[in-house]
Amino acid sequence: MSYYKPTQIAENTVETGLAKAKMSIPSMLALGFAAGAFISIGFLLAIRVSAGMPPELSGLTTFLSAAVFPVGLILVVIAGGELLTGNMMAVPLAWYARKISGFQVMKNWFWITLSNFLGALFVAYFFGHVLGLTETGVFLERTIDLAGHKIHDSFFQAFISGIGCNWLVALAVWLAYSSNDVVGKIAGIWFPTMAFVAIGFQHVVANMFLIPAAIFAGSYTWMDYLTNFVPVFLGNAVGGSIFVAMIYYVAYLRKGLAK
């Protein structure tokens, strides 16, 4: 079978969420670090291919960024990684299905948040700062401009943007779970991920790379980062756990509803 129906995706995702919740802390740290780095490499690639484009081609600039960013999530899903935004969908679904406890959800989110941040910080510092990939010429301008747009959103705007982001990112992971072959997984991941980047929604792990990269370059502060992190984290959590996991739990898994 090359394609699972939605009910089967929901059942498989519950088992995936259960496995994620039972993962050892060293495994979560290793795979979380990798996922944070993969997403950051995708963002770094987006900056490198889109910086320096003329203002009159702003639409093309946005599309180029959005077109290459999904390489990060493709690496996470296919090569292996534990990404917070995906876990904000899969792990709560296992909780709704009464396979794990609420404490296990929070434990998973804590360790994956920490390890994603470490992976993103590694790329921002060593690739962005030490190698100068985000700190020279048009690449610096692009990095600071993108970070500024994230930071300057109000708390409520960043929260709502976070919901929109992880509604799409969690759906990208959901679609990846629908296929048994690599090409199908890549297609499922690419379109929703491209959409969230092109729209400009805020992704908590992507911001773990972007805003520190701007900070290492001498712009903004860690307090600026913290005031962005909180609403985007909360919005991503709602987008993944409510707008995807809860909707499909009610539709396909809750007793007495759709067969």
Secondary structure by P-SEA (a helix, b strand, c coil): cccccaaaaaaaaaaaaaaaaaccaaaaaaaaaaaaaaaaaaaaaaaaacccccccaaaaaaaaaaaccaaaaaaaaccbbbbaaaaacaaaaaaaaccccaaaaaaaaaaaaaaaaaaaaaaaccccccccccccaaaaaaaaaaaaaaaaccaaaaaaaaaaaaaaaaaaaaaaaacccaaaaaaaacaaaaaaaaaccccaaaaacaaaaaaaaccccaaaaaaaaaaaaaaaaaacccccaaaaaaacccccccc
